[in-house]
Amino acid sequence: MLRKKTMKLVITFHTTADAMAMEELCKKRGIGGRLIPVPRSISAGCGLAFCAEESALSELETAMSEIGLDREGVHHCLI
């Protein structure tokens, strides 16, 4: 049985290290989300992206800004 796709926020990074730093940052702060392979519809510098609920965008951007974590892009995708 296939699960229904829903709109998600997908944040891409220039490096795998940045993607992994994002995952750790979110775990420490209790922000939901997970690392995923970059969807085919998106071109990104590394093969990993962080996927979260769209409603978390402001919280994620604040957290990234506080530690100086750069993102490559922010996308809204059916996942």
mmCIF file of the N, C-alpha and C atoms, coordinates in Angstrom:
data_MODEL
# 
_entry.id   MODEL 
# 
loop_
_atom_site.group_PDB 
_atom_site.id 
_atom_site.type_symbol 
_atom_site.label_atom_id 
_atom_site.label_alt_id 
_atom_site.label_comp_id 
_atom_site.label_asym_id 
_atom_site.label_entity_id 
_atom_site.label_seq_id 
_atom_site.pdbx_PDB_ins_code 
_atom_site.Cartn_x 
_atom_site.Cartn_y 
_atom_site.Cartn_z 
_atom_site.occupancy 
_atom_site.B_iso_or_equiv 
_atom_site.pdbx_formal_charge 
_atom_site.auth_seq_id 
_atom_site.auth_comp_id 
_atom_site.auth_asym_id 
_atom_site.auth_atom_id 
_atom_site.pdbx_PDB_model_num 
ATOM 1   N N  . MET A 1 1  ? 0.841  -1.179 0.000  1.00 0.00 ? 1  MET A N  1 
ATOM 2   C CA . MET A 1 1  ? 0.000  0.000  0.000  1.00 0.00 ? 1  MET A CA 1 
ATOM 3   C C  . MET A 1 1  ? 0.893  1.251  0.000  1.00 0.00 ? 1  MET A C  1 
ATOM 4   N N  . LEU A 1 2  ? 0.662  2.125  -0.940 1.00 0.00 ? 2  LEU A N  1 
ATOM 5   C CA . LEU A 1 2  ? 1.431  3.362  -1.020 1.00 0.00 ? 2  LEU A CA 1 
ATOM 6   C C  . LEU A 1 2  ? 0.835  4.392  -0.080 1.00 0.00 ? 2  LEU A C  1 
ATOM 7   N N  . ARG A 1 3  ? 1.721  5.153  0.569  1.00 0.00 ? 3  ARG A N  1 
ATOM 8   C CA . ARG A 1 3  ? 1.198  6.197  1.440  1.00 0.00 ? 3  ARG A CA 1 
ATOM 9   C C  . ARG A 1 3  ? 0.937  7.444  0.611  1.00 0.00 ? 3  ARG A C  1 
ATOM 10  N N  . LYS A 1 4  ? -0.004 8.236  1.075  1.00 0.00 ? 4  LYS A N  1 
ATOM 11  C CA . LYS A 1 4  ? -0.377 9.446  0.359  1.00 0.00 ? 4  LYS A CA 1 
ATOM 12  C C  . LYS A 1 4  ? 0.720  10.499 0.495  1.00 0.00 ? 4  LYS A C  1 
ATOM 13  N N  . LYS A 1 5  ? 1.074  11.133 -0.623 1.00 0.00 ? 5  LYS A N  1 
ATOM 14  C CA . LYS A 1 5  ? 2.092  12.182 -0.595 1.00 0.00 ? 5  LYS A CA 1 
ATOM 15  C C  . LYS A 1 5  ? 1.478  13.460 -0.044 1.00 0.00 ? 5  LYS A C  1 
ATOM 16  N N  . THR A 1 6  ? 2.272  14.182 0.747  1.00 0.00 ? 6  THR A N  1 
ATOM 17  C CA . THR A 1 6  ? 1.835  15.457 1.306  1.00 0.00 ? 6  THR A CA 1 
ATOM 18  C C  . THR A 1 6  ? 2.904  16.506 1.048  1.00 0.00 ? 6  THR A C  1 
ATOM 19  N N  . MET A 1 7  ? 2.504  17.779 1.086  1.00 0.00 ? 7  MET A N  1 
ATOM 20  C CA . MET A 1 7  ? 3.453  18.869 0.897  1.00 0.00 ? 7  MET A CA 1 
ATOM 21  C C  . MET A 1 7  ? 4.389  18.944 2.101  1.00 0.00 ? 7  MET A C  1 
ATOM 22  N N  . LYS A 1 8  ? 5.655  19.002 1.809  1.00 0.00 ? 8  LYS A N  1 
ATOM 23  C CA . LYS A 1 8  ? 6.686  19.093 2.848  1.00 0.00 ? 8  LYS A CA 1 
ATOM 24  C C  . LYS A 1 8  ? 7.664  20.194 2.487  1.00 0.00 ? 8  LYS A C  1 
ATOM 25  N N  . LEU A 1 9  ? 8.351  20.654 3.480  1.00 0.00 ? 9  LEU A N  1 
ATOM 26  C CA . LEU A 1 9  ? 9.428  21.617 3.318  1.00 0.00 ? 9  LEU A CA 1 
ATOM 27  C C  . LEU A 1 9  ? 10.708 20.810 3.136  1.00 0.00 ? 9  LEU A C  1 
ATOM 28  N N  . VAL A 1 10 ? 11.464 21.101 2.089  1.00 0.00 ? 10 VAL A N  1 
ATOM 29  C CA . VAL A 1 10 ? 12.722 20.399 1.829  1.00 0.00 ? 10 VAL A CA 1 
ATOM 30  C C  . VAL A 1 10 ? 13.834 21.449 1.753  1.00 0.00 ? 10 VAL A C  1 
ATOM 31  N N  . ILE A 1 11 ? 14.787 21.336 2.677  1.00 0.00 ? 11 ILE A N  1 
ATOM 32  C CA . ILE A 1 11 ? 15.904 22.273 2.725  1.00 0.00 ? 11 ILE A CA 1 
ATOM 33  C C  . ILE A 1 11 ? 17.138 21.562 2.201  1.00 0.00 ? 11 ILE A C  1 
ATOM 34  N N  . THR A 1 12 ? 17.769 22.155 1.192  1.00 0.00 ? 12 THR A N  1 
ATOM 35  C CA . THR A 1 12 ? 18.968 21.556 0.609  1.00 0.00 ? 12 THR A CA 1 
ATOM 36  C C  . THR A 1 12 ? 20.203 22.317 1.084  1.00 0.00 ? 12 THR A C  1 
ATOM 37  N N  . PHE A 1 13 ? 21.337 21.627 1.021  1.00 0.00 ? 13 PHE A N  1 
ATOM 38  C CA . PHE A 1 13 ? 22.593 22.160 1.533  1.00 0.00 ? 13 PHE A CA 1 
ATOM 39  C C  . PHE A 1 13 ? 23.701 21.970 0.507  1.00 0.00 ? 13 PHE A C  1 
ATOM 40  N N  . HIS A 1 14 ? 24.752 22.770 0.638  1.00 0.00 ? 14 HIS A N  1 
ATOM 41  C CA . HIS A 1 14 ? 25.903 22.668 -0.251 1.00 0.00 ? 14 HIS A CA 1 
ATOM 42  C C  . HIS A 1 14 ? 26.737 21.426 0.047  1.00 0.00 ? 14 HIS A C  1 
ATOM 43  N N  . THR A 1 15 ? 26.769 21.015 1.331  1.00 0.00 ? 15 THR A N  1 
ATOM 44  C CA . THR A 1 15 ? 27.606 19.872 1.713  1.00 0.00 ? 15 THR A CA 1 
ATOM 45  C C  . THR A 1 15 ? 26.829 18.894 2.583  1.00 0.00 ? 15 THR A C  1 
ATOM 46  N N  . THR A 1 16 ? 27.289 17.660 2.571  1.00 0.00 ? 16 THR A N  1 
ATOM 47  C CA . THR A 1 16 ? 26.705 16.634 3.431  1.00 0.00 ? 16 THR A CA 1 
ATOM 48  C C  . THR A 1 16 ? 26.888 17.000 4.893  1.00 0.00 ? 16 THR A C  1 
ATOM 49  N N  . ALA A 1 17 ? 28.040 17.590 5.231  1.00 0.00 ? 17 ALA A N  1 
ATOM 50  C CA . ALA A 1 17 ? 28.304 17.991 6.622  1.00 0.00 ? 17 ALA A CA 1 
ATOM 51  C C  . ALA A 1 17 ? 27.259 18.999 7.105  1.00 0.00 ? 17 ALA A C  1 
ATOM 52  N N  . ASP A 1 18 ? 26.860 19.933 6.238  1.00 0.00 ? 18 ASP A N  1 
ATOM 53  C CA . ASP A 1 18 ? 25.835 20.907 6.615  1.00 0.00 ? 18 ASP A CA 1 
ATOM 54  C C  . ASP A 1 18 ? 24.486 20.222 6.832  1.00 0.00 ? 18 ASP A C  1 
ATOM 55  N N  . ALA A 1 19 ? 24.138 19.276 5.985  1.00 0.00 ? 19 ALA A N  1 
ATOM 56  C CA . ALA A 1 19 ? 22.879 18.545 6.137  1.00 0.00 ? 19 ALA A CA 1 
ATOM 57  C C  . ALA A 1 19 ? 22.873 17.781 7.461  1.00 0.00 ? 19 ALA A C  1 
ATOM 58  N N  . MET A 1 20 ? 23.985 17.168 7.796  1.00 0.00 ? 20 MET A N  1 
ATOM 59  C CA . MET A 1 20 ? 24.078 16.412 9.042  1.00 0.00 ? 20 MET A CA 1 
ATOM 60  C C  . MET A 1 20 ? 24.047 17.353 10.258 1.00 0.00 ? 20 MET A C  1 
ATOM 61  N N  . ALA A 1 21 ? 24.642 18.542 10.118 1.00 0.00 ? 21 ALA A N  1 
ATOM 62  C CA . ALA A 1 21 ? 24.596 19.531 11.191 1.00 0.00 ? 21 ALA A CA 1 
ATOM 63  C C  . ALA A 1 21 ? 23.147 19.978 11.428 1.00 0.00 ? 21 ALA A C  1 
ATOM 64  N N  . MET A 1 22 ? 22.387 20.085 10.355 1.00 0.00 ? 22 MET A N  1 
ATOM 65  C CA . MET A 1 22 ? 20.975 20.459 10.474 1.00 0.00 ? 22 MET A CA 1 
ATOM 66  C C  . MET A 1 22 ? 20.205 19.403 11.244 1.00 0.00 ? 22 MET A C  1 
ATOM 67  N N  . GLU A 1 23 ? 20.463 18.146 10.939 1.00 0.00 ? 23 GLU A N  1 
ATOM 68  C CA . GLU A 1 23 ? 19.788 17.059 11.641 1.00 0.00 ? 23 GLU A CA 1 
ATOM 69  C C  . GLU A 1 23 ? 20.107 17.114 13.141 1.00 0.00 ? 23 GLU A C  1 
ATOM 70  N N  . GLU A 1 24 ? 21.364 17.313 13.471 1.00 0.00 ? 24 GLU A N  1 
ATOM 71  C CA . GLU A 1 24 ? 21.762 17.376 14.876 1.00 0.00 ? 24 GLU A CA 1 
ATOM 72  C C  . GLU A 1 24 ? 21.148 18.593 15.569 1.00 0.00 ? 24 GLU A C  1 
ATOM 73  N N  . LEU A 1 25 ? 21.153 19.736 14.893 1.00 0.00 ? 25 LEU A N  1 
ATOM 74  C CA . LEU A 1 25 ? 20.558 20.950 15.436 1.00 0.00 ? 25 LEU A CA 1 
ATOM 75  C C  . LEU A 1 25 ? 19.085 20.723 15.777 1.00 0.00 ? 25 LEU A C  1 
ATOM 76  N N  . CYS A 1 26 ? 18.357 20.105 14.874 1.00 0.00 ? 26 CYS A N  1 
ATOM 77  C CA . CYS A 1 26 ? 16.932 19.865 15.083 1.00 0.00 ? 26 CYS A CA 1 
ATOM 78  C C  . CYS A 1 26 ? 16.684 18.869 16.211 1.00 0.00 ? 26 CYS A C  1 
ATOM 79  N N  . LYS A 1 27 ? 17.517 17.855 16.317 1.00 0.00 ? 27 LYS A N  1 
ATOM 80  C CA . LYS A 1 27 ? 17.375 16.898 17.420 1.00 0.00 ? 27 LYS A CA 1 
ATOM 81  C C  . LYS A 1 27 ? 17.568 17.605 18.755 1.00 0.00 ? 27 LYS A C  1 
ATOM 82  N N  . LYS A 1 28 ? 18.601 18.449 18.853 1.00 0.00 ? 28 LYS A N  1 
ATOM 83  C CA . LYS A 1 28 ? 18.886 19.170 20.104 1.00 0.00 ? 28 LYS A CA 1 
ATOM 84  C C  . LYS A 1 28 ? 17.756 20.111 20.492 1.00 0.00 ? 28 LYS A C  1 
ATOM 85  N N  . ARG A 1 29 ? 17.117 20.717 19.494 1.00 0.00 ? 29 ARG A N  1 
ATOM 86  C CA . ARG A 1 29 ? 16.069 21.705 19.763 1.00 0.00 ? 29 ARG A CA 1 
ATOM 87  C C  . ARG A 1 29 ? 14.663 21.121 19.739 1.00 0.00 ? 29 ARG A C  1 
ATOM 88  N N  . GLY A 1 30 ? 14.556 19.837 19.458 1.00 0.00 ? 30 GLY A N  1 
ATOM 89  C CA . GLY A 1 30 ? 13.239 19.206 19.436 1.00 0.00 ? 30 GLY A CA 1 
ATOM 90  C C  . GLY A 1 30 ? 12.379 19.619 18.261 1.00 0.00 ? 30 GLY A C  1 
ATOM 91  N N  . ILE A 1 31 ? 13.022 19.955 17.147 1.00 0.00 ? 31 ILE A N  1 
ATOM 92  C CA . ILE A 1 31 ? 12.305 20.331 15.932 1.00 0.00 ? 31 ILE A CA 1 
ATOM 93  C C  . ILE A 1 31 ? 12.146 19.084 15.072 1.00 0.00 ? 31 ILE A C  1 
ATOM 94  N N  . GLY A 1 32 ? 10.939 18.788 14.674 1.00 0.00 ? 32 GLY A N  1 
ATOM 95  C CA . GLY A 1 32 ? 10.681 17.590 13.886 1.00 0.00 ? 32 GLY A CA 1 
ATOM 96  C C  . GLY A 1 32 ? 11.246 17.680 12.477 1.00 0.00 ? 32 GLY A C  1 
ATOM 97  N N  . GLY A 1 33 ? 11.614 16.540 11.940 1.00 0.00 ? 33 GLY A N  1 
ATOM 98  C CA . GLY A 1 33 ? 12.126 16.459 10.581 1.00 0.00 ? 33 GLY A CA 1 
ATOM 99  C C  . GLY A 1 33 ? 13.144 15.343 10.478 1.00 0.00 ? 33 GLY A C  1 
ATOM 100 N N  . ARG A 1 34 ? 13.627 15.124 9.242  1.00 0.00 ? 34 ARG A N  1 
ATOM 101 C CA . ARG A 1 34 ? 14.604 14.050 9.033  1.00 0.00 ? 34 ARG A CA 1 
ATOM 102 C C  . ARG A 1 34 ? 15.383 14.294 7.752  1.00 0.00 ? 34 ARG A C  1 
ATOM 103 N N  . LEU A 1 35 ? 16.526 13.645 7.657  1.00 0.00 ? 35 LEU A N  1 
ATOM 104 C CA . LEU A 1 35 ? 17.310 13.698 6.427  1.00 0.00 ? 35 LEU A CA 1 
ATOM 105 C C  . LEU A 1 35 ? 16.697 12.761 5.405  1.00 0.00 ? 35 LEU A C  1 
ATOM 106 N N  . ILE A 1 36 ? 16.686 13.202 4.168  1.00 0.00 ? 36 ILE A N  1 
ATOM 107 C CA . ILE A 1 36 ? 16.178 12.382 3.065  1.00 0.00 ? 36 ILE A CA 1 
ATOM 108 C C  . ILE A 1 36 ? 17.107 12.564 1.871  1.00 0.00 ? 36 ILE A C  1 
ATOM 109 N N  . PRO A 1 37 ? 17.076 11.628 0.931  1.00 0.00 ? 37 PRO A N  1 
ATOM 110 C CA . PRO A 1 37 ? 17.791 11.865 -0.324 1.00 0.00 ? 37 PRO A CA 1 
ATOM 111 C C  . PRO A 1 37 ? 17.126 13.045 -1.040 1.00 0.00 ? 37 PRO A C  1 
ATOM 112 N N  . VAL A 1 38 ? 17.902 13.872 -1.712 1.00 0.00 ? 38 VAL A N  1 
ATOM 113 C CA . VAL A 1 38 ? 17.329 15.014 -2.426 1.00 0.00 ? 38 VAL A CA 1 
ATOM 114 C C  . VAL A 1 38 ? 16.363 14.479 -3.496 1.00 0.00 ? 38 VAL A C  1 
ATOM 115 N N  . PRO A 1 39 ? 15.122 14.977 -3.509 1.00 0.00 ? 39 PRO A N  1 
ATOM 116 C CA . PRO A 1 39 ? 14.163 14.534 -4.533 1.00 0.00 ? 39 PRO A CA 1 
ATOM 117 C C  . PRO A 1 39 ? 14.686 14.831 -5.938 1.00 0.00 ? 39 PRO A C  1 
ATOM 118 N N  . ARG A 1 40 ? 14.331 13.992 -6.884 1.00 0.00 ? 40 ARG A N  1 
ATOM 119 C CA . ARG A 1 40 ? 14.806 14.139 -8.268 1.00 0.00 ? 40 ARG A CA 1 
ATOM 120 C C  . ARG A 1 40 ? 14.432 15.478 -8.886 1.00 0.00 ? 40 ARG A C  1 
ATOM 121 N N  . SER A 1 41 ? 13.333 16.045 -8.430 1.00 0.00 ? 41 SER A N  1 
ATOM 122 C CA . SER A 1 41 ? 12.866 17.311 -9.006 1.00 0.00 ? 41 SER A CA 1 
ATOM 123 C C  . SER A 1 41 ? 13.714 18.508 -8.568 1.00 0.00 ? 41 SER A C  1 
ATOM 124 N N  . ILE A 1 42 ? 14.628 18.286 -7.628 1.00 0.00 ? 42 ILE A N  1 
ATOM 125 C CA . ILE A 1 42 ? 15.475 19.361 -7.107 1.00 0.00 ? 42 ILE A CA 1 
ATOM 126 C C  . ILE A 1 42 ? 16.930 19.047 -7.430 1.00 0.00 ? 42 ILE A C  1 
ATOM 127 N N  . SER A 1 43 ? 17.663 20.035 -7.847 1.00 0.00 ? 43 SER A N  1 
ATOM 128 C CA . SER A 1 43 ? 19.096 19.888 -8.054 1.00 0.00 ? 43 SER A CA 1 
ATOM 129 C C  . SER A 1 43 ? 19.785 20.502 -6.840 1.00 0.00 ? 43 SER A C  1 
ATOM 130 N N  . ALA A 1 44 ? 20.713 19.761 -6.225 1.00 0.00 ? 44 ALA A N  1 
ATOM 131 C CA . ALA A 1 44 ? 21.371 20.266 -5.022 1.00 0.00 ? 44 ALA A CA 1 
ATOM 132 C C  . ALA A 1 44 ? 22.830 19.868 -5.010 1.00 0.00 ? 44 ALA A C  1 
ATOM 133 N N  . GLY A 1 45 ? 23.622 20.613 -4.242 1.00 0.00 ? 45 GLY A N  1 
ATOM 134 C CA . GLY A 1 45 ? 25.058 20.393 -4.160 1.00 0.00 ? 45 GLY A CA 1 
ATOM 135 C C  . GLY A 1 45 ? 25.436 19.067 -3.535 1.00 0.00 ? 45 GLY A C  1 
ATOM 136 N N  . CYS A 1 46 ? 24.655 18.606 -2.565 1.00 0.00 ? 46 CYS A N  1 
ATOM 137 C CA . CYS A 1 46 ? 24.950 17.306 -1.966 1.00 0.00 ? 46 CYS A CA 1 
ATOM 138 C C  . CYS A 1 46 ? 23.723 16.425 -2.119 1.00 0.00 ? 46 CYS A C  1 
ATOM 139 N N  . GLY A 1 47 ? 23.832 15.185 -1.798 1.00 0.00 ? 47 GLY A N  1 
ATOM 140 C CA . GLY A 1 47 ? 22.739 14.244 -2.019 1.00 0.00 ? 47 GLY A CA 1 
ATOM 141 C C  . GLY A 1 47 ? 21.720 14.166 -0.904 1.00 0.00 ? 47 GLY A C  1 
ATOM 142 N N  . LEU A 1 48 ? 21.916 14.947 0.183  1.00 0.00 ? 48 LEU A N  1 
ATOM 143 C CA . LEU A 1 48 ? 20.996 14.902 1.310  1.00 0.00 ? 48 LEU A CA 1 
ATOM 144 C C  . LEU A 1 48 ? 20.256 16.218 1.475  1.00 0.00 ? 48 LEU A C  1 
ATOM 145 N N  . ALA A 1 49 ? 19.027 16.119 1.965  1.00 0.00 ? 49 ALA A N  1 
ATOM 146 C CA . ALA A 1 49 ? 18.212 17.295 2.263  1.00 0.00 ? 49 ALA A CA 1 
ATOM 147 C C  . ALA A 1 49 ? 17.521 17.048 3.595  1.00 0.00 ? 49 ALA A C  1 
ATOM 148 N N  . PHE A 1 50 ? 17.034 18.128 4.213  1.00 0.00 ? 50 PHE A N  1 
ATOM 149 C CA . PHE A 1 50 ? 16.280 17.995 5.453  1.00 0.00 ? 50 PHE A CA 1 
ATOM 150 C C  . PHE A 1 50 ? 14.818 18.223 5.127  1.00 0.00 ? 50 PHE A C  1 
ATOM 151 N N  . CYS A 1 51 ? 13.976 17.300 5.543  1.00 0.00 ? 51 CYS A N  1 
ATOM 152 C CA . CYS A 1 51 ? 12.549 17.338 5.256  1.00 0.00 ? 51 CYS A CA 1 
ATOM 153 C C  . CYS A 1 51 ? 11.795 17.594 6.556  1.00 0.00 ? 51 CYS A C  1 
ATOM 154 N N  . ALA A 1 52 ? 10.865 18.556 6.524  1.00 0.00 ? 52 ALA A N  1 
ATOM 155 C CA . ALA A 1 52 ? 10.082 18.893 7.708  1.00 0.00 ? 52 ALA A CA 1 
ATOM 156 C C  . ALA A 1 52 ? 8.702  19.373 7.276  1.00 0.00 ? 52 ALA A C  1 
ATOM 157 N N  . GLU A 1 53 ? 7.854  19.594 8.256  1.00 0.00 ? 53 GLU A N  1 
ATOM 158 C CA . GLU A 1 53 ? 6.535  20.156 7.978  1.00 0.00 ? 53 GLU A CA 1 
ATOM 159 C C  . GLU A 1 53 ? 6.704  21.599 7.511  1.00 0.00 ? 53 GLU A C  1 
ATOM 160 N N  . GLU A 1 54 ? 5.862  22.029 6.591  1.00 0.00 ? 54 GLU A N  1 
ATOM 161 C CA . GLU A 1 54 ? 5.956  23.386 6.071  1.00 0.00 ? 54 GLU A CA 1 
ATOM 162 C C  . GLU A 1 54 ? 5.812  24.436 7.172  1.00 0.00 ? 54 GLU A C  1 
ATOM 163 N N  . SER A 1 55 ? 5.044  24.131 8.181  1.00 0.00 ? 55 SER A N  1 
ATOM 164 C CA . SER A 1 55 ? 4.798  25.084 9.269  1.00 0.00 ? 55 SER A CA 1 
ATOM 165 C C  . SER A 1 55 ? 6.049  25.357 10.107 1.00 0.00 ? 55 SER A C  1 
ATOM 166 N N  . ALA A 1 56 ? 7.094  24.551 9.949  1.00 0.00 ? 56 ALA A N  1 
ATOM 167 C CA . ALA A 1 56 ? 8.320  24.699 10.744 1.00 0.00 ? 56 ALA A CA 1 
ATOM 168 C C  . ALA A 1 56 ? 9.327  25.657 10.115 1.00 0.00 ? 56 ALA A C  1 
ATOM 169 N N  . LEU A 1 57 ? 9.012  26.252 8.960  1.00 0.00 ? 57 LEU A N  1 
ATOM 170 C CA . LEU A 1 57 ? 9.987  27.064 8.236  1.00 0.00 ? 57 LEU A CA 1 
ATOM 171 C C  . LEU A 1 57 ? 10.603 28.168 9.089  1.00 0.00 ? 57 LEU A C  1 
ATOM 172 N N  . SER A 1 58 ? 9.796  28.958 9.747  1.00 0.00 ? 58 SER A N  1 
ATOM 173 C CA . SER A 1 58 ? 10.301 30.073 10.546 1.00 0.00 ? 58 SER A CA 1 
ATOM 174 C C  . SER A 1 58 ? 11.225 29.576 11.659 1.00 0.00 ? 58 SER A C  1 
ATOM 175 N N  . GLU A 1 59 ? 10.810 28.535 12.345 1.00 0.00 ? 59 GLU A N  1 
ATOM 176 C CA . GLU A 1 59 ? 11.618 27.966 13.442 1.00 0.00 ? 59 GLU A CA 1 
ATOM 177 C C  . GLU A 1 59 ? 12.946 27.421 12.912 1.00 0.00 ? 59 GLU A C  1 
ATOM 178 N N  . LEU A 1 60 ? 12.914 26.763 11.773 1.00 0.00 ? 60 LEU A N  1 
ATOM 179 C CA . LEU A 1 60 ? 14.133 26.205 11.188 1.00 0.00 ? 60 LEU A CA 1 
ATOM 180 C C  . LEU A 1 60 ? 15.083 27.310 10.735 1.00 0.00 ? 60 LEU A C  1 
ATOM 181 N N  . GLU A 1 61 ? 14.556 28.336 10.087 1.00 0.00 ? 61 GLU A N  1 
ATOM 182 C CA . GLU A 1 61 ? 15.407 29.435 9.623  1.00 0.00 ? 61 GLU A CA 1 
ATOM 183 C C  . GLU A 1 61 ? 16.044 30.174 10.807 1.00 0.00 ? 61 GLU A C  1 
ATOM 184 N N  . THR A 1 62 ? 15.290 30.358 11.888 1.00 0.00 ? 62 THR A N  1 
ATOM 185 C CA . THR A 1 62 ? 15.844 31.002 13.082 1.00 0.00 ? 62 THR A CA 1 
ATOM 186 C C  . THR A 1 62 ? 16.972 30.170 13.661 1.00 0.00 ? 62 THR A C  1 
ATOM 187 N N  . ALA A 1 63 ? 16.759 28.869 13.788 1.00 0.00 ? 63 ALA A N  1 
ATOM 188 C CA . ALA A 1 63 ? 17.774 27.977 14.353 1.00 0.00 ? 63 ALA A CA 1 
ATOM 189 C C  . ALA A 1 63 ? 19.036 27.974 13.491 1.00 0.00 ? 63 ALA A C  1 
ATOM 190 N N  . MET A 1 64 ? 18.882 27.906 12.162 1.00 0.00 ? 64 MET A N  1 
ATOM 191 C CA . MET A 1 64 ? 20.035 27.908 11.264 1.00 0.00 ? 64 MET A CA 1 
ATOM 192 C C  . MET A 1 64 ? 20.796 29.228 11.371 1.00 0.00 ? 64 MET A C  1 
ATOM 193 N N  . SER A 1 65 ? 20.076 30.314 11.452 1.00 0.00 ? 65 SER A N  1 
ATOM 194 C CA . SER A 1 65 ? 20.698 31.634 11.556 1.00 0.00 ? 65 SER A CA 1 
ATOM 195 C C  . SER A 1 65 ? 21.507 31.766 12.848 1.00 0.00 ? 65 SER A C  1 
ATOM 196 N N  . GLU A 1 66 ? 20.973 31.249 13.934 1.00 0.00 ? 66 GLU A N  1 
ATOM 197 C CA . GLU A 1 66 ? 21.636 31.353 15.232 1.00 0.00 ? 66 GLU A CA 1 
ATOM 198 C C  . GLU A 1 66 ? 22.985 30.654 15.270 1.00 0.00 ? 66 GLU A C  1 
ATOM 199 N N  . ILE A 1 67 ? 23.139 29.586 14.485 1.00 0.00 ? 67 ILE A N  1 
ATOM 200 C CA . ILE A 1 67 ? 24.434 28.884 14.485 1.00 0.00 ? 67 ILE A CA 1 
ATOM 201 C C  . ILE A 1 67 ? 25.230 29.124 13.205 1.00 0.00 ? 67 ILE A C  1 
ATOM 202 N N  . GLY A 1 68 ? 24.700 29.955 12.320 1.00 0.00 ? 68 GLY A N  1 
ATOM 203 C CA . GLY A 1 68 ? 25.417 30.287 11.088 1.00 0.00 ? 68 GLY A CA 1 
ATOM 204 C C  . GLY A 1 68 ? 25.444 29.159 10.070 1.00 0.00 ? 68 GLY A C  1 
ATOM 205 N N  . LEU A 1 69 ? 24.393 28.358 10.026 1.00 0.00 ? 69 LEU A N  1 
ATOM 206 C CA . LEU A 1 69 ? 24.316 27.236 9.085  1.00 0.00 ? 69 LEU A CA 1 
ATOM 207 C C  . LEU A 1 69 ? 23.694 27.715 7.776  1.00 0.00 ? 69 LEU A C  1 
ATOM 208 N N  . ASP A 1 70 ? 24.441 27.604 6.679  1.00 0.00 ? 70 ASP A N  1 
ATOM 209 C CA . ASP A 1 70 ? 23.957 28.027 5.364  1.00 0.00 ? 70 ASP A CA 1 
ATOM 210 C C  . ASP A 1 70 ? 23.160 26.928 4.696  1.00 0.00 ? 70 ASP A C  1 
ATOM 211 N N  . ARG A 1 71 ? 22.109 27.343 4.016  1.00 0.00 ? 71 ARG A N  1 
ATOM 212 C CA . ARG A 1 71 ? 21.319 26.401 3.212  1.00 0.00 ? 71 ARG A CA 1 
ATOM 213 C C  . ARG A 1 71 ? 21.520 26.747 1.754  1.00 0.00 ? 71 ARG A C  1 
ATOM 214 N N  . GLU A 1 72 ? 21.317 25.774 0.915  1.00 0.00 ? 72 GLU A N  1 
ATOM 215 C CA . GLU A 1 72 ? 21.397 26.031 -0.519 1.00 0.00 ? 72 GLU A CA 1 
ATOM 216 C C  . GLU A 1 72 ? 20.046 26.532 -1.026 1.00 0.00 ? 72 GLU A C  1 
ATOM 217 N N  . GLY A 1 73 ? 18.982 25.894 -0.569 1.00 0.00 ? 73 GLY A N  1 
ATOM 218 C CA . GLY A 1 73 ? 17.653 26.289 -1.020 1.00 0.00 ? 73 GLY A CA 1 
ATOM 219 C C  . GLY A 1 73 ? 16.562 25.753 -0.123 1.00 0.00 ? 73 GLY A C  1 
ATOM 220 N N  . VAL A 1 74 ? 15.382 26.350 -0.242 1.00 0.00 ? 74 VAL A N  1 
ATOM 221 C CA . VAL A 1 74 ? 14.190 25.895 0.474  1.00 0.00 ? 74 VAL A CA 1 
ATOM 222 C C  . VAL A 1 74 ? 13.136 25.598 -0.585 1.00 0.00 ? 74 VAL A C  1 
ATOM 223 N N  . HIS A 1 75 ? 12.575 24.412 -0.540 1.00 0.00 ? 75 HIS A N  1 
ATOM 224 C CA . HIS A 1 75 ? 11.632 23.964 -1.557 1.00 0.00 ? 75 HIS A CA 1 
ATOM 225 C C  . HIS A 1 75 ? 10.377 23.400 -0.881 1.00 0.00 ? 75 HIS A C  1 
ATOM 226 N N  . HIS A 1 76 ? 9.285  23.483 -1.567 1.00 0.00 ? 76 HIS A N  1 
ATOM 227 C CA . HIS A 1 76 ? 8.031  22.883 -1.121 1.00 0.00 ? 76 HIS A CA 1 
ATOM 228 C C  . HIS A 1 76 ? 7.716  21.775 -2.107 1.00 0.00 ? 76 HIS A C  1 
ATOM 229 N N  . CYS A 1 77 ? 7.703  20.537 -1.608 1.00 0.00 ? 77 CYS A N  1 
ATOM 230 C CA . CYS A 1 77 ? 7.557  19.379 -2.499 1.00 0.00 ? 77 CYS A CA 1 
ATOM 231 C C  . CYS A 1 77 ? 6.541  18.388 -1.967 1.00 0.00 ? 77 CYS A C  1 
ATOM 232 N N  . LEU A 1 78 ? 5.914  17.655 -2.881 1.00 0.00 ? 78 LEU A N  1 
ATOM 233 C CA . LEU A 1 78 ? 5.082  16.525 -2.499 1.00 0.00 ? 78 LEU A CA 1 
ATOM 234 C C  . LEU A 1 78 ? 5.988  15.353 -2.195 1.00 0.00 ? 78 LEU A C  1 
ATOM 235 N N  . ILE A 1 79 ? 5.948  14.895 -0.959 1.00 0.00 ? 79 ILE A N  1 
ATOM 236 C CA . ILE A 1 79 ? 6.803  13.781 -0.543 1.00 0.00 ? 79 ILE A CA 1 
ATOM 237 C C  . ILE A 1 79 ? 5.954  12.731 0.128  1.00 0.00 ? 79 ILE A C  1 
# 
